[in-house]
């Protein structure tokens, strides 16, 4: 996901934004986005991921069925080193703040703590 941001669109953080009584911040960064008119909570930002991931349950909620997915040969290695084959890919227009992005997701049939994972493809 690449975008050109002007200074009016800049989001930055400093030490004063850290939670009180915490040392190094190691919690996951979750944001809320909009897709197809729906608000999607718990969107995980992971700049260590080479893929964007959409769990099957979220794809279904957005009105996609397995027949709507494009073929994918991706084999995804999870955090626990388990390998999972993607069910396919789907493109979804995701609005982050004021900026819309057409993002390709690998759809996986997984239980997850996130509703979407935005990597750095």
Biopython code that builds the backbone (N, CA, C, O; Angstrom):
import numpy as np
from Bio.PDB.StructureBuilder import StructureBuilder

atoms = [
    (1, "UNK", "N", (0.854, -1.154, 0.000)),
    (1, "UNK", "CA", (0.000, 0.000, 0.000)),
    (1, "UNK", "C", (0.904, 1.222, 0.000)),
    (1, "UNK", "O", (1.612, 1.472, 0.975)),
    (2, "UNK", "N", (0.884, 1.973, -1.072)),
    (2, "UNK", "CA", (1.730, 3.150, -1.186)),
    (2, "UNK", "C", (0.840, 4.338, -1.495)),
    (2, "UNK", "O", (-0.060, 4.243, -2.330)),
    (3, "UNK", "N", (1.084, 5.448, -0.830)),
    (3, "UNK", "CA", (0.308, 6.656, -1.086)),
    (3, "UNK", "C", (1.210, 7.857, -0.955)),
    (3, "UNK", "O", (2.224, 7.822, -0.258)),
    (4, "UNK", "N", (0.836, 8.898, -1.621)),
    (4, "UNK", "CA", (1.549, 10.158, -1.490)),
    (4, "UNK", "C", (0.781, 11.010, -0.499)),
    (4, "UNK", "O", (-0.368, 11.375, -0.750)),
    (5, "UNK", "N", (1.392, 11.324, 0.599)),
    (5, "UNK", "CA", (0.726, 12.101, 1.633)),
    (5, "UNK", "C", (1.331, 13.484, 1.704)),
    (5, "UNK", "O", (2.552, 13.641, 1.672)),
    (6, "UNK", "N", (0.480, 14.483, 1.801)),
    (6, "UNK", "CA", (0.942, 15.842, 2.026)),
    (6, "UNK", "C", (1.045, 16.098, 3.511)),
    (6, "UNK", "O", (0.694, 15.239, 4.320)),
    (7, "UNK", "N", (1.520, 17.261, 3.873)),
    (7, "UNK", "CA", (1.677, 17.561, 5.303)),
    (7, "UNK", "C", (0.342, 17.616, 6.016)),
    (7, "UNK", "O", (0.286, 17.371, 7.221)),
    (8, "UNK", "N", (-0.744, 17.933, 5.307)),
    (8, "UNK", "CA", (-2.059, 17.949, 5.944)),
    (8, "UNK", "C", (-2.530, 16.545, 6.292)),
    (8, "UNK", "O", (-3.378, 16.376, 7.168)),
    (9, "UNK", "N", (-1.987, 15.532, 5.613)),
    (9, "UNK", "CA", (-2.397, 14.150, 5.827)),
    (9, "UNK", "C", (-1.425, 13.380, 6.711)),
    (9, "UNK", "O", (-1.576, 12.170, 6.883)),
    (10, "UNK", "N", (-0.447, 14.048, 7.264)),
    (10, "UNK", "CA", (0.606, 13.397, 8.028)),
    (10, "UNK", "C", (0.090, 12.912, 9.380)),
    (10, "UNK", "O", (-0.583, 13.647, 10.102)),
    (11, "UNK", "N", (0.412, 11.682, 9.705)),
    (11, "UNK", "CA", (0.122, 11.130, 11.022)),
    (11, "UNK", "C", (1.456, 10.799, 11.657)),
    (11, "UNK", "O", (2.246, 10.048, 11.087)),
    (12, "UNK", "N", (1.713, 11.347, 12.822)),
    (12, "UNK", "CA", (2.973, 11.056, 13.501)),
    (12, "UNK", "C", (2.720, 10.885, 14.986)),
    (12, "UNK", "O", (1.701, 11.333, 15.513)),
    (13, "UNK", "N", (3.653, 10.237, 15.650)),
    (13, "UNK", "CA", (3.548, 9.971, 17.073)),
    (13, "UNK", "C", (4.843, 10.384, 17.748)),
    (13, "UNK", "O", (5.911, 10.377, 17.137)),
    (14, "UNK", "N", (4.729, 10.740, 19.003)),
    (14, "UNK", "CA", (5.912, 11.079, 19.791)),
    (14, "UNK", "C", (5.817, 10.363, 21.133)),
    (14, "UNK", "O", (4.842, 9.660, 21.395)),
    (15, "UNK", "N", (6.823, 10.539, 21.979)),
    (15, "UNK", "CA", (6.827, 9.884, 23.287)),
    (15, "UNK", "C", (5.625, 10.271, 24.132)),
    (15, "UNK", "O", (5.169, 9.471, 24.949)),
    (16, "UNK", "N", (5.101, 11.475, 23.957)),
    (16, "UNK", "CA", (3.956, 11.894, 24.775)),
    (16, "UNK", "C", (2.683, 11.112, 24.429)),
    (16, "UNK", "O", (1.715, 11.139, 25.189)),
    (17, "UNK", "N", (2.681, 10.411, 23.277)),
    (17, "UNK", "CA", (1.534, 9.603, 22.885)),
    (17, "UNK", "C", (1.559, 8.202, 23.491)),
    (17, "UNK", "O", (0.577, 7.466, 23.385)),
    (18, "UNK", "N", (2.662, 7.828, 24.120)),
    (18, "UNK", "CA", (2.766, 6.506, 24.737)),
    (18, "UNK", "C", (1.840, 6.399, 25.936)),
    (18, "UNK", "O", (1.530, 7.391, 26.595)),
    (19, "UNK", "N", (1.405, 5.179, 26.205)),
    (19, "UNK", "CA", (0.570, 4.940, 27.376)),
    (19, "UNK", "C", (1.396, 5.185, 28.633)),
    (19, "UNK", "O", (2.583, 4.860, 28.667)),
    (20, "UNK", "N", (0.777, 5.758, 29.667)),
    (20, "UNK", "CA", (1.525, 5.970, 30.908)),
    (20, "UNK", "C", (1.929, 4.636, 31.535)),
    (20, "UNK", "O", (1.255, 3.622, 31.350)),
    (21, "UNK", "N", (3.012, 4.649, 32.263)),
    (21, "UNK", "CA", (3.509, 3.474, 32.987)),
    (21, "UNK", "C", (3.928, 2.333, 32.070)),
    (21, "UNK", "O", (3.934, 1.178, 32.497)),
    (22, "UNK", "N", (4.269, 2.618, 30.851)),
    (22, "UNK", "CA", (4.753, 1.567, 29.947)),
    (22, "UNK", "C", (6.136, 1.945, 29.473)),
    (22, "UNK", "O", (6.431, 3.113, 29.222)),
    (23, "UNK", "N", (6.964, 0.955, 29.358)),
    (23, "UNK", "CA", (8.299, 1.173, 28.803)),
    (23, "UNK", "C", (8.208, 1.159, 27.299)),
    (23, "UNK", "O", (7.423, 1.903, 26.711)),
    (24, "UNK", "N", (8.992, 0.331, 26.682)),
    (24, "UNK", "CA", (8.965, 0.223, 25.223)),
    (24, "UNK", "C", (7.598, -0.302, 24.792)),
    (24, "UNK", "O", (7.083, -1.263, 25.364)),
    (25, "UNK", "N", (7.035, 0.322, 23.806)),
    (25, "UNK", "CA", (5.702, -0.067, 23.342)),
    (25, "UNK", "C", (5.828, -1.274, 22.426)),
    (25, "UNK", "O", (6.471, -1.209, 21.378)),
    (26, "UNK", "N", (5.211, -2.370, 22.829)),
    (26, "UNK", "CA", (5.321, -3.599, 22.049)),
    (26, "UNK", "C", (3.959, -4.163, 21.649)),
    (26, "UNK", "O", (3.881, -5.272, 21.120)),
    (27, "UNK", "N", (2.901, -3.420, 21.894)),
    (27, "UNK", "CA", (1.568, -3.880, 21.526)),
    (27, "UNK", "C", (1.380, -3.746, 20.013)),
    (27, "UNK", "O", (2.049, -2.943, 19.363)),
    (28, "UNK", "N", (0.476, -4.531, 19.472)),
    (28, "UNK", "CA", (0.174, -4.452, 18.045)),
    (28, "UNK", "C", (-0.539, -3.140, 17.738)),
    (28, "UNK", "O", (-1.225, -2.586, 18.597)),
    (29, "UNK", "N", (-0.377, -2.647, 16.520)),
    (29, "UNK", "CA", (-1.041, -1.422, 16.089)),
    (29, "UNK", "C", (-2.276, -1.796, 15.285)),
    (29, "UNK", "O", (-2.176, -2.304, 14.168)),
    (30, "UNK", "N", (-3.437, -1.539, 15.866)),
    (30, "UNK", "CA", (-4.708, -1.777, 15.197)),
    (30, "UNK", "C", (-5.327, -0.437, 14.826)),
    (30, "UNK", "O", (-5.240, 0.529, 15.584)),
    (31, "UNK", "N", (-5.954, -0.385, 13.650)),
    (31, "UNK", "CA", (-6.678, 0.807, 13.239)),
    (31, "UNK", "C", (-8.076, 0.392, 12.799)),
    (31, "UNK", "O", (-8.381, -0.796, 12.697)),
    (32, "UNK", "N", (-8.915, 1.382, 12.542)),
    (32, "UNK", "CA", (-10.245, 1.159, 11.996)),
    (32, "UNK", "C", (-10.269, 1.734, 10.587)),
    (32, "UNK", "O", (-9.784, 2.842, 10.354)),
    (33, "UNK", "N", (-10.831, 0.983, 9.651)),
    (33, "UNK", "CA", (-10.930, 1.432, 8.260)),
    (33, "UNK", "C", (-12.381, 1.292, 7.807)),
    (33, "UNK", "O", (-13.228, 0.782, 8.540)),
    (34, "UNK", "N", (-12.648, 1.745, 6.605)),
    (34, "UNK", "CA", (-13.959, 1.556, 5.987)),
    (34, "UNK", "C", (-13.772, 0.792, 4.679)),
    (34, "UNK", "O", (-12.818, 1.031, 3.939)),
    (35, "UNK", "N", (-14.691, -0.124, 4.408)),
    (35, "UNK", "CA", (-14.671, -0.885, 3.159)),
    (35, "UNK", "C", (-16.107, -1.145, 2.737)),
    (35, "UNK", "O", (-16.900, -1.680, 3.513)),
    (36, "UNK", "N", (-16.439, -0.773, 1.527)),
    (36, "UNK", "CA", (-17.772, -0.995, 0.975)),
    (36, "UNK", "C", (-18.866, -0.484, 1.905)),
    (36, "UNK", "O", (-19.908, -1.124, 2.049)),
    (37, "UNK", "N", (-18.639, 0.648, 2.527)),
    (37, "UNK", "CA", (-19.641, 1.251, 3.400)),
    (37, "UNK", "C", (-19.666, 0.709, 4.814)),
    (37, "UNK", "O", (-20.434, 1.196, 5.643)),
    (38, "UNK", "N", (-18.852, -0.281, 5.108)),
    (38, "UNK", "CA", (-18.809, -0.864, 6.450)),
    (38, "UNK", "C", (-17.570, -0.397, 7.192)),
    (38, "UNK", "O", (-16.499, -0.240, 6.606)),
    (39, "UNK", "N", (-17.732, -0.177, 8.488)),
    (39, "UNK", "CA", (-16.582, 0.117, 9.341)),
    (39, "UNK", "C", (-15.965, -1.217, 9.749)),
    (39, "UNK", "O", (-16.669, -2.115, 10.211)),
    (40, "UNK", "N", (-14.663, -1.344, 9.581)),
    (40, "UNK", "CA", (-13.973, -2.580, 9.956)),
    (40, "UNK", "C", (-12.985, -2.253, 11.063)),
    (40, "UNK", "O", (-12.027, -1.506, 10.867)),
    (41, "UNK", "N", (-13.238, -2.828, 12.226)),
    (41, "UNK", "CA", (-12.384, -2.635, 13.395)),
    (41, "UNK", "C", (-11.252, -3.654, 13.388)),
    (41, "UNK", "O", (-11.268, -4.603, 12.605)),
    (42, "UNK", "N", (-10.289, -3.458, 14.246)),
    (42, "UNK", "CA", (-9.191, -4.406, 14.463)),
    (42, "UNK", "C", (-8.447, -4.751, 13.172)),
    (42, "UNK", "O", (-8.255, -5.922, 12.842)),
    (43, "UNK", "N", (-8.038, -3.724, 12.460)),
    (43, "UNK", "CA", (-7.212, -3.903, 11.270)),
    (43, "UNK", "C", (-5.763, -3.778, 11.721)),
    (43, "UNK", "O", (-5.335, -2.724, 12.190)),
    (44, "UNK", "N", (-5.025, -4.852, 11.575)),
    (44, "UNK", "CA", (-3.649, -4.923, 12.064)),
    (44, "UNK", "C", (-2.685, -4.371, 11.025)),
    (44, "UNK", "O", (-2.716, -4.765, 9.859)),
    (45, "UNK", "N", (-1.831, -3.456, 11.461)),
    (45, "UNK", "CA", (-0.759, -2.934, 10.616)),
    (45, "UNK", "C", (0.491, -3.746, 10.941)),
    (45, "UNK", "O", (0.933, -3.776, 12.090)),
    (46, "UNK", "N", (1.055, -4.401, 9.940)),
    (46, "UNK", "CA", (2.239, -5.240, 10.161)),
    (46, "UNK", "C", (3.237, -5.013, 9.037)),
    (46, "UNK", "O", (3.141, -5.633, 7.978)),
    (47, "UNK", "N", (4.195, -4.122, 9.270)),
    (47, "UNK", "CA", (5.162, -3.840, 8.213)),
    (47, "UNK", "C", (6.169, -4.973, 8.039)),
    (47, "UNK", "O", (7.044, -4.887, 7.178)),
    (48, "UNK", "N", (6.062, -6.029, 8.837)),
    (48, "UNK", "CA", (6.899, -7.207, 8.661)),
    (48, "UNK", "C", (6.252, -8.241, 7.756)),
    (48, "UNK", "O", (6.881, -9.235, 7.392)),
    (49, "UNK", "N", (5.000, -8.011, 7.395)),
    (49, "UNK", "CA", (4.287, -8.945, 6.530)),
    (49, "UNK", "C", (4.439, -8.527, 5.075)),
    (49, "UNK", "O", (4.335, -7.346, 4.743)),
    (50, "UNK", "N", (4.685, -9.495, 4.218)),
    (50, "UNK", "CA", (4.816, -9.213, 2.785)),
    (50, "UNK", "C", (3.476, -9.292, 2.069)),
    (50, "UNK", "O", (3.410, -9.071, 0.860)),
    (51, "UNK", "N", (2.407, -9.604, 2.796)),
    (51, "UNK", "CA", (1.090, -9.777, 2.194)),
    (51, "UNK", "C", (0.033, -8.999, 2.959)),
    (51, "UNK", "O", (0.206, -8.679, 4.135)),
    (52, "UNK", "N", (-1.064, -8.700, 2.273)),
    (52, "UNK", "CA", (-2.286, -8.240, 2.926)),
    (52, "UNK", "C", (-3.150, -9.483, 3.091)),
    (52, "UNK", "O", (-3.287, -10.273, 2.156)),
    (53, "UNK", "N", (-3.730, -9.662, 4.266)),
    (53, "UNK", "CA", (-4.487, -10.879, 4.551)),
    (53, "UNK", "C", (-5.910, -10.519, 4.967)),
    (53, "UNK", "O", (-6.130, -9.608, 5.766)),
    (54, "UNK", "N", (-6.866, -11.251, 4.408)),
    (54, "UNK", "CA", (-8.268, -11.126, 4.786)),
    (54, "UNK", "C", (-8.767, -12.505, 5.200)),
    (54, "UNK", "O", (-8.778, -13.422, 4.379)),
    (55, "UNK", "N", (-9.182, -12.672, 6.461)),
    (55, "UNK", "CA", (-9.767, -13.953, 6.862)),
    (55, "UNK", "C", (-11.062, -14.217, 6.086)),
    (55, "UNK", "O", (-11.776, -13.282, 5.723)),
    (56, "UNK", "N", (-11.356, -15.478, 5.839)),
    (56, "UNK", "CA", (-12.540, -15.865, 5.080)),
    (56, "UNK", "C", (-13.812, -15.296, 5.692)),
    (56, "UNK", "O", (-14.711, -14.885, 4.958)),
    (57, "UNK", "N", (-13.908, -15.262, 7.020)),
    (57, "UNK", "CA", (-15.140, -14.761, 7.663)),
    (57, "UNK", "C", (-15.379, -13.293, 7.329)),
    (57, "UNK", "O", (-16.529, -12.874, 7.191)),
    (58, "UNK", "N", (-14.322, -12.510, 7.196)),
    (58, "UNK", "CA", (-14.464, -11.092, 6.844)),
    (58, "UNK", "C", (-14.848, -10.959, 5.371)),
    (58, "UNK", "O", (-15.691, -10.133, 5.022)),
    (59, "UNK", "N", (-14.234, -11.766, 4.511)),
    (59, "UNK", "CA", (-14.593, -11.752, 3.089)),
    (59, "UNK", "C", (-16.073, -12.098, 2.922)),
    (59, "UNK", "O", (-16.772, -11.471, 2.126)),
    (60, "UNK", "N", (-16.547, -13.086, 3.665)),
    (60, "UNK", "CA", (-17.957, -13.473, 3.608)),
    (60, "UNK", "C", (-18.852, -12.338, 4.078)),
    (60, "UNK", "O", (-19.891, -12.075, 3.473)),
    (61, "UNK", "N", (-18.457, -11.663, 5.152)),
    (61, "UNK", "CA", (-19.218, -10.527, 5.674)),
    (61, "UNK", "C", (-19.302, -9.406, 4.635)),
    (61, "UNK", "O", (-20.303, -8.693, 4.571)),
    (62, "UNK", "N", (-18.264, -9.253, 3.831)),
    (62, "UNK", "CA", (-18.237, -8.226, 2.793)),
    (62, "UNK", "C", (-18.992, -8.668, 1.532)),
    (62, "UNK", "O", (-19.050, -7.924, 0.553)),
    (63, "UNK", "N", (-19.565, -9.870, 1.556)),
    (63, "UNK", "CA", (-20.374, -10.340, 0.437)),
    (63, "UNK", "C", (-19.631, -11.168, -0.592)),
    (63, "UNK", "O", (-20.165, -11.442, -1.667)),
    (64, "UNK", "N", (-18.405, -11.572, -0.279)),
    (64, "UNK", "CA", (-17.612, -12.382, -1.200)),
    (64, "UNK", "C", (-17.761, -13.858, -0.860)),
    (64, "UNK", "O", (-17.766, -14.236, 0.311)),
    (65, "UNK", "N", (-17.882, -14.686, -1.886)),
    (65, "UNK", "CA", (-17.857, -16.130, -1.724)),
    (65, "UNK", "C", (-16.605, -16.672, -2.391)),
    (65, "UNK", "O", (-15.921, -15.946, -3.114)),
    (66, "UNK", "N", (-16.303, -17.931, -2.157)),
    (66, "UNK", "CA", (-15.083, -18.509, -2.727)),
    (66, "UNK", "C", (-15.080, -18.435, -4.257)),
    (66, "UNK", "O", (-14.016, -18.402, -4.876)),
    (67, "UNK", "N", (-16.276, -18.411, -4.866)),
    (67, "UNK", "CA", (-16.350, -18.300, -6.326)),
    (67, "UNK", "C", (-15.922, -16.914, -6.824)),
    (67, "UNK", "O", (-15.638, -16.742, -8.009)),
    (68, "UNK", "N", (-15.875, -15.935, -5.928)),
    (68, "UNK", "CA", (-15.467, -14.572, -6.301)),
    (68, "UNK", "C", (-13.956, -14.359, -6.233)),
    (68, "UNK", "O", (-13.453, -13.354, -6.735)),
    (69, "UNK", "N", (-13.237, -15.282, -5.627)),
    (69, "UNK", "CA", (-11.794, -15.108, -5.457)),
    (69, "UNK", "C", (-11.060, -15.439, -6.753)),
    (69, "UNK", "O", (-11.440, -16.351, -7.488)),
    (70, "UNK", "N", (-10.013, -14.686, -7.009)),
    (70, "UNK", "CA", (-9.117, -15.011, -8.113)),
    (70, "UNK", "C", (-8.118, -16.053, -7.628)),
    (70, "UNK", "O", (-7.797, -16.088, -6.440)),
    (71, "UNK", "N", (-7.622, -16.897, -8.516)),
    (71, "UNK", "CA", (-6.675, -17.928, -8.082)),
    (71, "UNK", "C", (-5.416, -17.325, -7.454)),
    (71, "UNK", "O", (-4.959, -16.247, -7.835)),
    (72, "UNK", "N", (-4.884, -18.043, -6.501)),
    (72, "UNK", "CA", (-3.635, -17.634, -5.854)),
    (72, "UNK", "C", (-2.776, -18.865, -5.651)),
    (72, "UNK", "O", (-3.266, -19.927, -5.267)),
    (73, "UNK", "N", (-1.491, -18.709, -5.913)),
    (73, "UNK", "CA", (-0.556, -19.800, -5.637)),
    (73, "UNK", "C", (0.192, -19.538, -4.342)),
    (73, "UNK", "O", (1.146, -20.246, -4.017)),
    (74, "UNK", "N", (-0.234, -18.533, -3.607)),
    (74, "UNK", "CA", (0.488, -18.140, -2.391)),
    (74, "UNK", "C", (0.363, -19.201, -1.306)),
    (74, "UNK", "O", (-0.720, -19.710, -1.020)),
    (75, "UNK", "N", (1.491, -19.509, -0.724)),
    (75, "UNK", "CA", (1.551, -20.349, 0.461)),
    (75, "UNK", "C", (2.021, -19.407, 1.564)),
    (75, "UNK", "O", (3.115, -18.848, 1.487)),
    (76, "UNK", "N", (1.206, -19.237, 2.572)),
    (76, "UNK", "CA", (1.479, -18.245, 3.608)),
    (76, "UNK", "C", (2.061, -18.935, 4.829)),
    (76, "UNK", "O", (1.518, -19.924, 5.322)),
    (77, "UNK", "N", (3.156, -18.403, 5.301)),
    (77, "UNK", "CA", (3.762, -18.920, 6.529)),
    (77, "UNK", "C", (3.296, -18.033, 7.675)),
    (77, "UNK", "O", (3.533, -16.825, 7.669)),
    (78, "UNK", "N", (2.642, -18.626, 8.644)),
    (78, "UNK", "CA", (2.090, -17.882, 9.779)),
    (78, "UNK", "C", (3.167, -17.631, 10.825)),
    (78, "UNK", "O", (4.298, -18.104, 10.714)),
    (79, "UNK", "N", (2.782, -16.877, 11.836)),
    (79, "UNK", "CA", (3.707, -16.529, 12.925)),
    (79, "UNK", "C", (4.269, -17.761, 13.616)),
    (79, "UNK", "O", (5.366, -17.714, 14.172)),
    (80, "UNK", "N", (3.522, -18.870, 13.586)),
    (80, "UNK", "CA", (3.963, -20.098, 14.254)),
    (80, "UNK", "C", (4.697, -21.038, 13.287)),
    (80, "UNK", "O", (4.912, -22.207, 13.608)),
    (81, "UNK", "N", (5.079, -20.537, 12.117)),
    (81, "UNK", "CA", (5.763, -21.278, 11.056)),
    (81, "UNK", "C", (4.880, -22.294, 10.339)),
    (81, "UNK", "O", (5.362, -23.024, 9.472)),
    (82, "UNK", "N", (3.599, -22.352, 10.687)),
    (82, "UNK", "CA", (2.681, -23.229, 9.958)),
    (82, "UNK", "C", (2.430, -22.629, 8.573)),
    (82, "UNK", "O", (2.362, -21.410, 8.418)),
    (83, "UNK", "N", (2.292, -23.497, 7.575)),
    (83, "UNK", "CA", (2.025, -23.031, 6.212)),
    (83, "UNK", "C", (0.552, -23.238, 5.897)),
    (83, "UNK", "O", (-0.041, -24.267, 6.220)),
    (84, "UNK", "N", (-0.014, -22.226, 5.256)),
    (84, "UNK", "CA", (-1.416, -22.302, 4.858)),
    (84, "UNK", "C", (-1.537, -21.835, 3.410)),
    (84, "UNK", "O", (-0.923, -20.842, 3.019)),
    (85, "UNK", "N", (-2.323, -22.546, 2.626)),
    (85, "UNK", "CA", (-2.562, -22.147, 1.238)),
    (85, "UNK", "C", (-3.670, -21.113, 1.215)),
    (85, "UNK", "O", (-4.702, -21.281, 1.865)),
    (86, "UNK", "N", (-3.455, -20.045, 0.467)),
    (86, "UNK", "CA", (-4.490, -19.027, 0.299)),
    (86, "UNK", "C", (-5.640, -19.615, -0.513)),
    (86, "UNK", "O", (-5.417, -20.374, -1.457)),
    (87, "UNK", "N", (-6.872, -19.260, -0.142)),
    (87, "UNK", "CA", (-8.043, -19.707, -0.892)),
    (87, "UNK", "C", (-8.147, -18.973, -2.223)),
    (87, "UNK", "O", (-8.780, -19.454, -3.162)),
    (88, "UNK", "N", (-7.525, -17.814, -2.292)),
    (88, "UNK", "CA", (-7.542, -16.986, -3.488)),
    (88, "UNK", "C", (-7.246, -15.553, -3.103)),
    (88, "UNK", "O", (-6.889, -15.260, -1.962)),
    (89, "UNK", "N", (-7.400, -14.663, -4.072)),
    (89, "UNK", "CA", (-7.200, -13.240, -3.796)),
    (89, "UNK", "C", (-8.485, -12.488, -4.086)),
    (89, "UNK", "O", (-9.326, -12.939, -4.864)),
    (90, "UNK", "N", (-8.622, -11.341, -3.453)),
    (90, "UNK", "CA", (-9.742, -10.448, -3.725)),
    (90, "UNK", "C", (-9.250, -9.025, -3.583)),
    (90, "UNK", "O", (-8.346, -8.742, -2.797)),
    (91, "UNK", "N", (-9.852, -8.132, -4.349)),
    (91, "UNK", "CA", (-9.522, -6.716, -4.234)),
    (91, "UNK", "C", (-10.657, -6.030, -3.503)),
    (91, "UNK", "O", (-11.833, -6.290, -3.756)),
    (92, "UNK", "N", (-10.283, -5.155, -2.599)),
    (92, "UNK", "CA", (-11.252, -4.461, -1.763)),
    (92, "UNK", "C", (-10.821, -3.009, -1.652)),
    (92, "UNK", "O", (-9.658, -2.723, -1.366)),
    (93, "UNK", "N", (-11.754, -2.088, -1.879)),
    (93, "UNK", "CA", (-11.428, -0.676, -1.682)),
    (93, "UNK", "C", (-11.519, -0.371, -0.198)),
    (93, "UNK", "O", (-12.586, -0.470, 0.408)),
    (94, "UNK", "N", (-10.397, -0.005, 0.370)),
    (94, "UNK", "CA", (-10.285, 0.269, 1.802)),
    (94, "UNK", "C", (-9.958, 1.744, 1.971)),
    (94, "UNK", "O", (-9.033, 2.256, 1.341)),
    (95, "UNK", "N", (-10.718, 2.427, 2.823)),
    (95, "UNK", "CA", (-10.462, 3.835, 3.102)),
    (95, "UNK", "C", (-9.808, 3.944, 4.466)),
    (95, "UNK", "O", (-10.382, 3.553, 5.482)),
    (96, "UNK", "N", (-8.600, 4.482, 4.470)),
    (96, "UNK", "CA", (-7.834, 4.699, 5.698)),
    (96, "UNK", "C", (-7.801, 6.203, 5.907)),
    (96, "UNK", "O", (-7.162, 6.928, 5.144)),
    (97, "UNK", "N", (-8.496, 6.678, 6.953)),
    (97, "UNK", "CA", (-8.632, 8.121, 7.127)),
    (97, "UNK", "C", (-9.356, 8.676, 5.914)),
    (97, "UNK", "O", (-10.422, 8.174, 5.558)),
    (98, "UNK", "N", (-8.807, 9.698, 5.269)),
    (98, "UNK", "CA", (-9.471, 10.265, 4.088)),
    (98, "UNK", "C", (-9.044, 9.614, 2.773)),
    (98, "UNK", "O", (-9.558, 9.973, 1.713)),
    (99, "UNK", "N", (-8.114, 8.664, 2.826)),
    (99, "UNK", "CA", (-7.503, 8.140, 1.602)),
    (99, "UNK", "C", (-8.033, 6.752, 1.237)),
    (99, "UNK", "O", (-7.903, 5.816, 2.026)),
    (100, "UNK", "N", (-8.634, 6.611, 0.040)),
    (100, "UNK", "CA", (-9.072, 5.288, -0.416)),
    (100, "UNK", "C", (-7.938, 4.560, -1.144)),
    (100, "UNK", "O", (-7.155, 5.171, -1.871)),
    (101, "UNK", "N", (-7.868, 3.259, -0.934)),
    (101, "UNK", "CA", (-6.865, 2.413, -1.582)),
    (101, "UNK", "C", (-7.552, 1.159, -2.106)),
    (101, "UNK", "O", (-8.391, 0.582, -1.415)),
    (102, "UNK", "N", (-7.211, 0.731, -3.312)),
    (102, "UNK", "CA", (-7.662, -0.559, -3.819)),
    (102, "UNK", "C", (-6.572, -1.556, -3.442)),
    (102, "UNK", "O", (-5.454, -1.486, -3.952)),
    (103, "UNK", "N", (-6.901, -2.476, -2.553)),
    (103, "UNK", "CA", (-5.898, -3.372, -1.978)),
    (103, "UNK", "C", (-6.230, -4.814, -2.337)),
    (103, "UNK", "O", (-7.378, -5.248, -2.234)),
    (104, "UNK", "N", (-5.210, -5.545, -2.758)),
    (104, "UNK", "CA", (-5.366, -6.972, -3.029)),
    (104, "UNK", "C", (-5.034, -7.751, -1.761)),
    (104, "UNK", "O", (-3.969, -7.576, -1.170)),
    (105, "UNK", "N", (-5.958, -8.610, -1.355)),
    (105, "UNK", "CA", (-5.795, -9.425, -0.153)),
    (105, "UNK", "C", (-5.673, -10.896, -0.525)),
    (105, "UNK", "O", (-6.307, -11.364, -1.470)),
    (106, "UNK", "N", (-4.857, -11.613, 0.222)),
    (106, "UNK", "CA", (-4.839, -13.069, 0.181)),
    (106, "UNK", "C", (-5.906, -13.516, 1.186)),
    (106, "UNK", "O", (-5.876, -13.106, 2.346)),
    (107, "UNK", "N", (-6.834, -14.344, 0.748)),
    (107, "UNK", "CA", (-7.912, -14.803, 1.623)),
    (107, "UNK", "C", (-7.505, -16.135, 2.232)),
    (107, "UNK", "O", (-7.155, -17.078, 1.523)),
    (108, "UNK", "N", (-7.555, -16.197, 3.561)),
    (108, "UNK", "CA", (-7.180, -17.407, 4.293)),
    (108, "UNK", "C", (-8.318, -17.834, 5.203)),
    (108, "UNK", "O", (-9.007, -16.992, 5.781)),
    (109, "UNK", "N", (-8.515, -19.125, 5.330)),
    (109, "UNK", "CA", (-9.507, -19.659, 6.262)),
    (109, "UNK", "C", (-8.810, -19.870, 7.598)),
    (109, "UNK", "O", (-8.340, -20.965, 7.905)),
    (110, "UNK", "N", (-8.752, -18.798, 8.387)),
    (110, "UNK", "CA", (-8.031, -18.824, 9.661)),
    (110, "UNK", "C", (-8.858, -18.157, 10.748)),
    (110, "UNK", "O", (-9.701, -17.303, 10.473)),
    (111, "UNK", "N", (-8.607, -18.558, 11.977)),
    (111, "UNK", "CA", (-9.109, -17.820, 13.137)),
    (111, "UNK", "C", (-8.028, -16.799, 13.464)),
    (111, "UNK", "O", (-6.849, -17.147, 13.535)),
    (112, "UNK", "N", (-8.413, -15.554, 13.662)),
    (112, "UNK", "CA", (-7.391, -14.529, 13.872)),
    (112, "UNK", "C", (-7.858, -13.492, 14.885)),
    (112, "UNK", "O", (-9.046, -13.378, 15.187)),
    (113, "UNK", "N", (-6.896, -12.745, 15.397)),
    (113, "UNK", "CA", (-7.203, -11.659, 16.325)),
    (113, "UNK", "C", (-7.468, -10.362, 15.568)),
    (113, "UNK", "O", (-7.784, -9.345, 16.186)),
    (114, "UNK", "N", (-7.346, -10.379, 14.237)),
    (114, "UNK", "CA", (-7.559, -9.188, 13.421)),
    (114, "UNK", "C", (-8.629, -9.463, 12.373)),
    (114, "UNK", "O", (-8.902, -10.615, 12.034)),
    (115, "UNK", "N", (-9.232, -8.391, 11.864)),
    (115, "UNK", "CA", (-10.203, -8.526, 10.781)),
    (115, "UNK", "C", (-9.567, -8.358, 9.404)),
    (115, "UNK", "O", (-10.027, -8.958, 8.433)),
    (116, "UNK", "N", (-8.532, -7.560, 9.313)),
    (116, "UNK", "CA", (-7.706, -7.443, 8.111)),
    (116, "UNK", "C", (-6.277, -7.253, 8.570)),
    (116, "UNK", "O", (-6.036, -6.710, 9.648)),
    (117, "UNK", "N", (-5.335, -7.692, 7.770)),
    (117, "UNK", "CA", (-3.927, -7.434, 8.042)),
    (117, "UNK", "C", (-3.376, -6.665, 6.848)),
    (117, "UNK", "O", (-3.421, -7.137, 5.712)),
    (118, "UNK", "N", (-2.853, -5.473, 7.128)),
    (118, "UNK", "CA", (-2.234, -4.665, 6.083)),
    (118, "UNK", "C", (-0.733, -4.797, 6.212)),
    (118, "UNK", "O", (-0.136, -4.331, 7.182)),
    (119, "UNK", "N", (-0.134, -5.430, 5.235)),
    (119, "UNK", "CA", (1.314, -5.607, 5.214)),
    (119, "UNK", "C", (1.955, -4.543, 4.352)),
    (119, "UNK", "O", (1.448, -3.426, 4.252)),
    (120, "UNK", "N", (3.067, -4.887, 3.731)),
    (120, "UNK", "CA", (3.774, -3.917, 2.884)),
    (120, "UNK", "C", (4.097, -4.512, 1.517)),
    (120, "UNK", "O", (5.254, -4.530, 1.098)),
    (121, "UNK", "N", (3.076, -4.994, 0.828)),
    (121, "UNK", "CA", (3.335, -5.571, -0.494)),
    (121, "UNK", "C", (3.676, -4.506, -1.522)),
    (121, "UNK", "O", (3.921, -4.826, -2.685)),
]
sb = StructureBuilder()
sb.init_structure("model")
sb.init_model(0)
sb.init_chain("A")
sb.init_seg("    ")
for serial, (resi, resn, name, xyz) in enumerate(atoms, 1):
    if name == "N":
        sb.init_residue(resn, " ", resi, " ")
    sb.init_atom(name, np.array(xyz, "f"), 0.0, 1.0, " ", f" {name:<3s}", serial, name[0])
structure = sb.get_structure()
